[in-house]
Amino acid sequence: MNETSGFIPLIPQYIKYAIPLFSVTIVIEFLFARRQNKQDHYRVNDTINNLTMGIFSQITDILAGLSLFLTYAWIYQNYKIVTLENTWYIWIICYIAHDFLYYLFHLISHKVNIIWGSHEPHHSSEEFNYSVALRQGAFQTFFSSPIFFSLAFLGFDPVMWLICGQLNLIFQFLPHTRLIGKMWWPIEFVFSTPSHHRVHHAKNPKYIDKNFGGTFIIWDRMFGTFKEEEDDEVPVYGIITPLKSWNPIWGQIKNWVFLFKRFWSMPGFLNKVKVLFFNPSWTPSGQEATPEVHFKSYEKHDQGAKGLHKNIYLTISFLFCSNTFLYFDLFVTSNLDKGLTISFLIISLLSVGILLNNPYWARKLELIRIITCALIGFIYSFFILKSTFASVFILSSGIIFLFLFYYLYEKDSPSRLSS
């Protein structure tokens, strides 16, 4: 296993480099949508929820990524069938093979209920825009990686596998938009386009479980899972049983909670097994009807916090967390610092999600969070890190957020905390 350490310095992090591009693209799409009077393409609550779940997914990838990479490298070094040269055409073959395995996993993730739980978070938004592309299941990598490990047996270099996977993910960002119609027919025939991917995210009965391709739509055409977007059938986005919550943790685990409730209540051992490994819509009666939905009459979940000042506060809070995540991703190295930063991100982003839901106790929870995080951060920075700058910055941030909380979020509330 020692030889695998030689791969680690060679791994470029293209996903990190693409984050600014993703951010700029989201802003551009938002502005174009507003200019075209398509204000419904973006909502503050949905966008924050999308990006929050994306951060949760990235945290998991950061924590588990090295172990998964070393596992692939170990298989490659000890069990590869052939040794493939590092040539340009092997890179192309690796990318195509990776995309086919992605298609295979993607198909399985929609057809096997327990695996669907890892992928469902990506589909639970009722919007379709570039922020949805970043909405990912935090646990999906644990289900998908074993399928991609087959490339190690075939002799594809670990770094080659990782780079092809990152490039494939970056490409998959591109089709998540409603602003681009059907493209030139050769592109539509070969590649996964916005039109194809709108079908994939739709829950209209005729669109369910179609168009699984990552980069190439050819796999769907070959294996009978392709469906054209129809002009008279506007996609309705989301999952059959809507999430109806802005809580990002609930968004990550909702399917598994419902799954295991069904598992325990299902009579008969064989039926219990089928609940886990059959289609998410499977029932003992065999009836798996998908309810009809219509774009004009469908009502999206939009309950929770309302008001301009609330939205400003929630946006500022999320941006502070997202910048903290970027700092963590780029600069934090010690295990203690990682643990504290991850704890801060999970607690803070969860609090933002709860504020979006706006239960009566959310405001008191946010007040406790601001004070507690500021005090812990100040004590750690001043007494452990012995950094005056960091301690002053954290304490000042806490005071600023207390001020913003009272004069922005509370301004739109029907009552003050004192009530």
N, C-alpha and C positions, 0 to 999 in steps of 0.2 A: 504493500500500500504506500510505501514511501515514495515510489516513483510518481505517484499521482500528484505529489506536491509540485512537480515540475510544470504541470499544466496551469496551476492557479494564477501565476503572474501574467499568463498569456491571455486571460479571459477579458475581452472588451465588454463593457456594459452599455450596449446600444440602447437598451430601454431607458437608462438614465439620461443618455444624450438626447433621446427623443421626447422627453417630458416637456421641455420648452416648446417644441413643435406642436405637441398635443394641446398645450395650453393656448397657444396662439391660434390654432385651428378652431378650438372651441369658441374663442372670442369672435373670430371672423364669421363663423357659422351663425352665432347669436346675432351679430350685427346685420348680416344678410337676411336672416329670418325676420328681424324687426323691420328692415327696409321693405321687405315684400309683404308686410302686414300679416306675418305668420307668427304672432306672439305666442301661440300655443305650443310652439316647438320647444321652448325652454320655460321651465318654472323653477323658482328659487329652491323650493323644498325638494323637488325631484333631482335637480342638478347637484345640490349639496349631498343628498343621499347617494347618488351615483358615485361621486368622487370619494366620499367617505368609505364606501364599500371597496372602492379601488385601492385606497390606502391600506385597508385591512388585508387585502389580498397581497399587496406588495410587502407588507410586514412579514407575512407567512413565507413568501418566496425568499426574502432576505434571510430569515432564520433557518429555513430548511434547504435553501438552494445549494449551499456548499456540500451538504451531506448527500443530496441527490446527484450532484455532479461527480462526487468521489465514488458513489456507487456505480454510476455509468462507467467511469474510468477503470474501476476494478474489474467489471465485466469485460470491458474492452481489452484490458491487458491479459486477462487470464482465460477468456473463453471466445475470443473472436475467431471466426471461421477462416477469414482471409484478412490480409493486410492491404488496405486500399491506399493508393498514393495520394498525396496532397496536391492534386491537379485541378484545373478549373472545371473540367467536365465531371469530376467526382463531387465537387461542390454543388454543381447543378443537380446531379443525381441525388445527393443527400437532401437538398431542399425539396425536390419532388417527392422523395420517399417520406420525408418528415411531414409534408403536407398530406400525403395519403394516410399516414398514421393518425394525423390530426382529424381527418375526415372520419376515420374509423372510430376513434375515441369519441368524437362529437356525436356520431350516430348512436353509439352505445350509451352515452350520457343521457340521451333523450329516451332511450328504450328500457333502461334498467333503473328502477326506482331509487335504489340506495345510492347510485352514482348520480342520478338526476339531482339529488340534494346538493351536490357540490357545484353543479352548473346552473341550477335554477336561479340563484341570485343575479346572474347576468341577464336573465329574461324578465325579472320581476318589475322592472320599470315600465310604466305605461306610456313613456315617451320613446322616441327613437331619434337620437342625435349623437354627436361625438362624445358627449359626457357619458352616454350609456356604454360606449366602447370600453371605457375604463372601469365600468362596474363589473367586478369579477368575483367569483366564489373564492373565499379565503382558503378553502381546503381542496380545491380542484387539482392542484399540482400533485397531491398524494395519490389521486386516482389516475391521472393521465401519465405520469412519469413511467410507471411500469411498462406501458405500451411502447413508449419511445425507447426504452432500454433495448428493444429488439435491434435497434440500429447499431448498438455496441457489438452484438453477436455478428452482425454483417460486416463489421470492420470499419465503420465510420468513426473518425477521430473524435474524442470528446469535445474538443474546442470547436470543431466543425459542427457537431450536433448542436452545441449550445448557441452558436452564432446563427445557424439556420433557424433554430427555434425562435430566437429574438427577432430576426428579420420577418419571420412569418407572423409573429404577434403584431409587429409594427404595421405590416400590410393590412392586417385585419381591422385596424383602427379606421382605415379609409372608407369602407362601405357603410359605416354607421351614420347615414345622413338621409334626410328626406328632400334635400334641396337639389340633388342631382337625379335627373330622370334616367331613362334608359340610354345607354351609350351605343357607340358604333357596334354593329352586330358581331364582328369578329371578337371584340373585347367581351361582349355579353356571352358569346359562345364558350370562351375559354376560361375567363376569370370570374371570380366572385365579385359582383358589382353591387352598388347600393340597391338597385332594383331587386336582385336576388336575395340580398340580406334583409330587406324589408319583409319579404315573404317569410324568411326564417324566423323573424321576431314576432310575426303576427299570430294571433290566436283564433283567427277565422278558421272554421272547420276545414275548408279546402286548402289552407296554407299550413296546417299543423304538421310538424316533423318533416319539413322539406328544406332543401338547400343547405347542406351541412358543410360544404367546402370552405376551406380557410382562404387559400390563395386561388385555387383552381375550382371552377364549377364543373369541370369535366367528370370528376368522380360521381357527382350526383346524376349527370346524364348517363354515365355508364351503368350505375347500379339502381336506377329507377327511383331516386329520391328527389328529382328535380321538379320544380314547379315555377311556371312563368307568373310574374306579377300581372294581374288582369286590371284593365282600365276601369271596369265596372265593379271591382271588389277592392275597395280601399282597405289596407291593413289596419286592424285594431291591435295595438301592442300590449304586451303583458303576458301573464300566466292565467290559466283557466280559473284557479282559485286566487283572486288578487291578494297581494300582501297587505294592503290597507294599513300601512304603518311606515313611519320614517325612522324607526329604530334600526340602526345598521346591524346590530347583533341579531335581532330577531330576523332581519332579512337574510342573514347567513345561515340560520339554523331552522327556520320555519318548516321547511319541507321534512326535515328529519324528525322534528317533534311530532308532526302530523303522521309521518310514516310509522313511527314506533307506537303511537297510539292505535293506529290501525292494526299493527302487528299483534299487539297484546289483546285486542278485542276480537281479532279474527278467529273463528272456530276452525279447528283442525290444523295439524302440523303442516300439511302440504299447502294449505291456503296461506299460512304464515310465511312460508318460503316464497310463494308466488308474490305476495305483497312486497317482499324485499327485492325480488329479481325480475319481476315482470314490468310491463309498461306502467307508468305512474297512474294511468286512468283505469287500470285493471280492476275488475270486481268479480266475485265468485259467480255471478249470474252471466258473466260474459258481455254485459252491456257497457260499452266504453264510449257512449255518445258524447260528443263535444258540443256544448251549447252554442247556438248561433249568436253572433255579435254583429252590430252594424256601426260603422264609423260615426254617422250623424246622431245616433241615439245613445251611444255608449257614454257613460259618465265616469270620468277618471277620479281616482281618490285624490281629494284636495283638501282634506280636513286638517285642522291643526292651527298653528300660529298664523295670524293674519296681520297685515299692516306694514307700511313702508319702513317704519323705524325698527320693527322686529326683524324684517328681512335684512336691513343694513347691519344690525348687530350680529345676526346669525352668519351673514357673509363674512364679516370681519373675523368672527371667531373661527370659522372654517379656514380662512386664509392664513390665520396665525398658526393653526394646527398643520396645514399643508406645508407651510414654510419650515415649521419644526421638523416635519417628516423629511423634507429635502435635506435639511442640515444633518439629521440622524443618518440618512442614507449615504451621505457623502463624507461625513467627518467623524461620527461617533465610533469609537473603537473598543473601549473597555466594556466588559460585561455588565458592570454596575451601571454605567452611564446608559447602556442599551436598555437595561431593564427599567430604569427610571423613565427614560424617554418613551419607551413603548407603553408603559403604564399610563403616562400622561396623555399620550395620543388616544389610547383606547377609552380612558375615562372621559376625556374632553370631547371626543367625537361622539361618544355615546350620549353625553349630556346635550350636545347640539341636536342630535336626533330626537331626544326626549323633548327638548324645547320646541322642535318642529311639530311634534305630536300635541304639545301644549296641554298636558294634564294639569290639574290644579296644583300639584306638588312640584312641578318642574322648575319653577322659579326659585324655590327654596333650595332645591338640589343644586342648581347652577351657582347660587350664592355660596353654598358650602364648598363646591368644587373650586371656585376661584380662590377663595381664602386658603383652603387646604393645599392646593397645588403651589400657590405663591409662597406659603410658609415653608413647605418641604423643600422647594427649589432654592429658596433663600438660605435655609440652614445648610443644605448640602453644598451649595456653591461657596458659602462663606467659611464654613468650618471644615469641610472635607477637601474641596478643590482649592480652597484659599484664594479664590478669585473675586476680587472686589468688583470688577466690571460685571461678571456674570451675576453676582448676588444683587447688585444694584439694578441691573437690567430686569431680572426676574421679579424683584419686589416692585419696581416701577410698572412692569407689565400688569401685575396683579391689581395695583391701584387704578391703572388706566381702565382695565376691564370692569372693575367695580363701578367706576364712573360711567362707562359706556352702557353697562347693564342697566343701571338705574335710569339714565337719561335717554336710552334708545328702546331697549326691550320693554322695560316697565312703562314707558310712556304710552304704549299702545294697549297696556293691560287694563282691564276694568277696575282693578284694585291694586293698591300698593302692597308690598310685602308685609307691612305693619298690620294690614287688615287680616 
